[in-house]
Amino acid sequence: MGVLIHQAEVLYRSPEMALRYLPEGPSACGPNQLSWVAIQHGADSRVGSLNVLDTQSRANRTVNLPGRPGFAFPTRSPMTWLIGLERELGLYDLQSKSWRVLVDGIDDDVADTIVNDGVVFAEGVLFGTKHLEFSDKRAGLYLWRNSDHQLMRLRDDQICSNGKVVFGGDQGYRLLDIDSPTQTLVSYTLDVERGVLGEPQVVCDWRGAEDFPDGMVATPDGKSVVVAFYNPTDVPFGEVRQYGLEDGALQVVWRVPQSPQVTCPQWVECDGTVKLVITTAAENMTAERLCRHPQAGSLFIAPTELTSLPETKRFDSV
C-alpha cells in the first residue's frame, strides 16, 4: 500500500501579524471549537496569547497572557485552561482572567529557557522546556504528578523539547518524545512513582533532513504518530506526516501550501467529521520570504480517515 497524500486548506488566517508569528498547540475544546496559543507576538515580544476559534464561523477570541505560553489545554472546567507559561505551570480562568500557579521555579538553575510543549495523561502533566537560542543542551523534561503535586525533572539535557505522547498499559507507561534539533523520535519507559525514565530507544530517525520534527499526536489505535515538520528553507509546501511505530514506515502525508514552517497537528471535530488541524508559523521570516510564503502563520484544516474523535485526557482543575 502506498503513501496516502492529503491537501490541507486554510482554516484561519489572523489579520494580526502578531498572531501569525508563532501559533502552536491546537486543542479541541468542544464541537466546532478549538483553542491554540500564539507563543509570542513577535521576534522581540515577551508575551503571547490563548486563542479560541469557532471552526464554523471562523470567529477567533484572543486572550492576552502575562508571558509566553508553551501550551494551553482545556480542562474539565469549561472556562479554565492548563497553561505552561514562561517558567510556571498554572490554571487560567477566562471568565475572571485570573492566573493560579500550580508550580513555579521550572529550570530555575539555568538561564534562557521557557516552557514549551507538553501533554496531559492519567498521572499528571508531562512537559519540556526550550533553550531560547536553540543551541545548548540545558532544557528540561518534567513530570508534574497529580498524586502529590510534585515536579520531577526527568532530563536536563534537551535543546527544544517538543511533541509528546504517553501510552499506558499493563507494562506501565511509555513516553514518545521529540527534541527537535536531534531530528529523532525516541521512546522511554516512564516510572511515575520514582519519577525516572528508562534508556532512550530511537523510533524514527530523520537526521540529515532539511526540516525538523515539532508537534505530534498519536492515532487513536496507538499504532502510529502524526508529526508536524518545521522547514526553515524555501519549499512550496510544509508537511505533516504519519509514521507507523512498529516499523517507522511513512503512511500518510498532509501537504500545507505556502507555509513551510509547520508547528503542530491535532484531531478536531468540524461539521460532524474528524479533521486534522495544523498550525504554522511566520517566525523569523523576512518580508521577502513572507511574500514567497503568504500563508505562513495560518491555521489549516485537512481530511482524515478517522470516523470518531479520539478520547483526550482532560486535566481536573478543581
C-alpha positions in Angstrom: 0.0 0.0 0.0 1.4 3.4 -1.0 1.6 6.6 1.0 -1.7 8.5 1.2 -1.4 12.2 0.4 -3.9 14.8 1.6 -4.0 18.6 0.8 -4.7 21.0 3.7 -6.5 24.3 3.2 -6.5 27.5 5.2 -8.9 27.4 8.1 -8.0 30.7 9.7 -5.5 33.5 8.9 -5.4 36.2 11.6 -5.4 39.7 10.3 -2.8 40.5 13.0 0.8 39.7 12.3 1.4 39.2 16.0 -0.9 36.2 16.0 0.7 34.7 12.9 4.3 34.8 14.3 4.3 31.6 16.3 0.9 29.7 16.5 1.1 26.3 18.3 -0.7 23.8 20.4 -4.2 23.4 18.8 -6.7 21.6 21.1 -10.3 20.5 20.6 -12.4 22.2 23.3 -15.9 21.3 22.1 -17.8 20.7 18.8 -16.5 23.1 16.2 -14.3 24.8 18.8 -10.6 24.7 19.2 -8.0 26.6 21.2 -4.5 27.4 20.2 -1.6 29.6 21.5 0.4 32.3 20.0 3.6 31.6 21.8 5.0 35.1 21.3 3.7 38.1 19.4 6.9 38.9 17.5 10.6 38.4 17.4 11.2 40.7 20.4 8.0 40.1 22.2 7.9 38.5 25.7 4.1 37.9 25.7 1.7 35.7 23.9 -1.9 34.7 23.9 -4.5 32.0 24.3 -7.0 31.9 21.3 -10.3 30.1 20.9 -11.5 29.6 17.3 -15.0 28.7 16.1 -14.3 26.5 13.2 -17.7 27.2 11.6 -17.9 31.0 11.8 -14.1 31.4 11.9 -14.5 33.9 14.7 -11.4 34.0 16.9 -11.2 35.2 20.5 -7.8 36.3 21.8 -6.9 36.4 25.5 -3.6 38.1 26.1 -1.4 36.4 28.7 1.2 37.8 31.1 4.1 35.9 29.4 4.8 33.4 26.6 2.7 30.2 26.7 4.3 26.9 25.5 1.0 25.1 25.6 -2.6 25.6 26.8 -5.0 22.7 27.3 -8.7 22.9 28.1 -9.6 21.3 31.5 -12.8 19.7 32.9 -13.9 23.2 33.8 -15.1 24.8 30.6 -13.7 28.3 31.3 -10.3 27.1 32.6 -7.1 26.2 30.7 -4.0 24.5 31.9 -1.1 26.6 30.7 2.7 26.3 30.7 3.7 29.9 30.9 7.4 31.1 30.9 8.7 29.0 33.9 5.4 28.2 35.5 2.6 25.7 35.2 -0.8 27.0 36.2 -4.5 27.5 35.5 -6.0 30.4 33.7 -9.7 31.3 34.2 -11.1 33.0 31.1 -14.1 34.4 33.0 -12.2 36.1 35.9 -8.9 36.5 33.9 -7.1 35.0 37.0 -3.9 33.0 37.0 -3.3 30.3 39.6 0.2 28.9 39.8 0.5 25.2 40.3 4.3 25.1 40.2 7.0 27.7 39.5 10.8 27.6 39.5 10.9 25.4 36.4 14.5 25.2 35.1 15.5 27.7 37.8 19.1 26.5 37.8 19.7 27.5 34.2 19.2 30.7 32.1 17.4 31.4 28.9 14.8 28.6 28.8 11.0 28.7 28.9 8.2 26.0 29.0 7.4 24.6 25.6 5.3 21.6 24.6 3.5 19.2 26.9 0.8 16.5 27.3 -1.8 15.7 29.9 -2.2 12.0 30.9 -3.7 10.0 33.7 -0.9 10.6 36.2 -0.3 14.3 35.6 1.3 16.6 33.1 4.5 15.8 31.1 6.2 18.8 29.5 9.5 20.2 28.4 11.3 23.5 28.0 13.3 25.1 25.2 16.6 27.0 25.1 15.7 30.3 23.6 18.9 30.3 21.4 18.2 26.7 20.3 21.9 25.9 20.7 22.6 24.4 24.2 21.5 21.2 25.9 20.2 22.9 29.0 16.4 22.5 28.7 14.4 20.2 31.0 11.9 17.4 30.6 9.4 17.3 33.5 6.6 15.3 35.2 4.2 17.2 37.3 2.5 14.4 39.3 -1.2 14.6 40.2 -1.0 12.4 43.3 1.2 14.7 45.3 1.6 17.8 43.1 5.4 17.2 42.9 7.5 18.4 40.0 10.1 15.8 38.9 12.8 16.5 36.4 13.3 13.6 34.1 16.0 15.1 31.8 18.1 18.2 31.9 19.9 18.0 28.5 17.3 18.8 25.9 17.5 21.8 23.5 13.9 22.3 22.3 11.6 19.8 23.9 8.5 19.4 21.6 5.9 16.8 20.7 5.0 14.2 23.3 2.7 11.2 23.6 2.2 9.0 26.6 0.9 5.5 26.3 -0.4 3.5 29.3 -0.7 -0.3 29.5 -0.1 -3.4 31.6 3.6 -2.9 31.3 3.4 0.7 32.6 3.8 4.0 30.8 5.7 4.6 27.6 6.7 8.1 26.6 7.4 9.2 23.0 9.3 12.4 22.8 10.7 14.8 20.3 13.7 17.1 21.0 13.5 19.0 17.7 17.2 19.7 16.9 18.1 16.0 17.4 15.8 15.1 14.4 14.7 11.9 16.1 11.6 10.5 17.9 12.6 8.5 20.9 10.8 6.1 23.3 11.3 5.8 27.0 9.7 3.7 29.7 8.3 6.1 32.3 8.2 5.2 36.0 5.8 7.7 37.5 6.3 6.5 41.1 10.0 7.0 41.0 10.0 9.9 38.5 12.6 8.3 36.2 12.9 7.4 32.5 14.4 4.2 31.0 17.0 4.3 28.3 16.0 6.1 25.1 15.2 4.0 22.1 15.1 5.7 18.7 11.8 5.0 16.9 12.1 7.4 13.9 15.4 8.9 12.7 15.2 12.0 10.4 18.8 13.1 10.9 20.2 14.9 7.9 16.8 16.2 6.7 16.3 19.9 5.9 13.2 20.0 8.2 12.7 19.4 11.9 10.1 17.4 13.8 7.9 19.6 16.0 4.5 18.9 17.5 2.9 15.4 17.5 -0.2 13.4 18.2 -1.0 9.7 18.1 -3.6 7.9 16.1 -6.5 6.5 18.1 -5.3 2.9 17.8 -1.9 3.9 19.2 -0.1 2.3 16.3 1.1 5.5 14.5 2.1 9.1 15.2 1.3 12.2 13.3 4.2 14.7 13.3 4.5 18.3 12.1 7.7 19.2 10.3 9.1 22.7 10.6 11.1 23.6 7.4 13.2 26.7 7.6 14.0 26.5 3.9 12.0 27.7 0.8 9.8 24.8 -0.3 6.3 25.2 -1.9 4.5 23.4 1.0 5.1 22.3 4.5 4.3 18.8 5.7 2.7 16.8 8.4 3.5 13.1 8.2 2.1 9.9 9.8 4.6 7.1 10.7 3.9 3.6 11.9 5.5 2.9 15.3 6.3 -0.7 14.6 8.5 -0.2 11.6 8.8 3.6 11.2 7.2 3.5 7.8 5.7 6.6 6.3 2.0 6.1 5.9 0.2 9.5 5.3 1.4 13.0 4.2 -0.6 16.2 4.7 0.7 19.0 2.4 0.4 22.5 3.8 0.5 25.0 0.9 2.6 28.2 1.0 3.5 27.7 4.7 6.7 25.6 5.2 7.1 26.2 9.0 4.6 23.7 10.3 4.4 23.5 14.1 1.6 21.2 15.4 -1.2 18.9 14.4 -4.4 18.0 16.3 -7.5 16.0 15.7 -10.7 18.1 15.9 -14.4 17.7 15.1 -15.6 20.0 12.3 -19.0 19.9 10.6 -19.6 16.4 12.0 -16.4 14.8 10.8 -12.9 14.4 12.2 -10.3 16.7 10.6 -6.7 17.4 11.2 -6.0 21.0 12.3 -2.5 22.2 11.6 -0.7 25.3 13.0 2.1 27.0 11.1 4.4 29.9 11.9 5.8 33.0 10.3 8.6 33.1 12.9 11.9 34.6 11.7 10.7 35.2 8.2 11.9 38.2 6.3 9.5 40.4 4.4 10.8 38.8 1.2 10.3 35.3 2.5 6.8 36.2 3.7 5.9 37.2 0.1 7.1 33.8 -1.1 5.1 32.0 1.6 1.9 34.2 2.1 0.1 31.7 4.3 2.8 31.4 6.9 1.2 31.7 10.3 -2.2 30.5 9.2 -4.1 27.6 10.7 -5.0 24.8 8.2 -7.5 22.0 8.1 -7.3 18.7 6.3 -9.3 15.5 5.8 -8.6 12.3 7.7 -9.7 8.7 7.6 -11.0 8.8 11.2 -14.7 8.3 11.9 -14.7 9.5 15.6 -12.7 11.9 17.6 -10.0 10.2 19.8 -10.6 10.4 23.5 -8.5 13.1 25.1 -7.5 13.2 28.8 -8.6 16.5 30.4 -6.9 18.0 33.4 -9.1 18.3 36.6 -8.7 21.9 37.6 -10.5 21.6 40.9 
